[in-house]
Amino acid sequence: MNKLAYADESGHHKLTVLGRATALSVLPPALASGYARLLRDLLEGDGDDLAIAEWKPLDHLVCLNLLHDRSPTLRPFSEALVKAVDGWQSAIRR
């Protein structure tokens, strides 16, 4: 597993950049570590960065889904959901 934290010279534990991003994004540590390992491998294996240059936001979602061991819990489509989303959008526009 990639390092998410380390002990400094005085023995205090501190987050690495990956650890901080994991905590802020609320990703499970094993998932974040696997994703970081995947991106590192892509960067190391592609000297010209061709794969990453063509990377799209959907690619992130596909990779995270493949690395995660369980399906996300999604709400089924309903009229109540539409009203809730519309209400939320109206509230943030004010």
Secondary structure, 3 states (H helix, E strand, C coil): CCCCEEECCCCCEEECHHHHHHHHHCCCHHHHHHHHHHHHHHHHHCCCCHHHHCCCHHHHHHHHHHHCCCCCCCCCCCHHHHHHHHHHHHHHHC
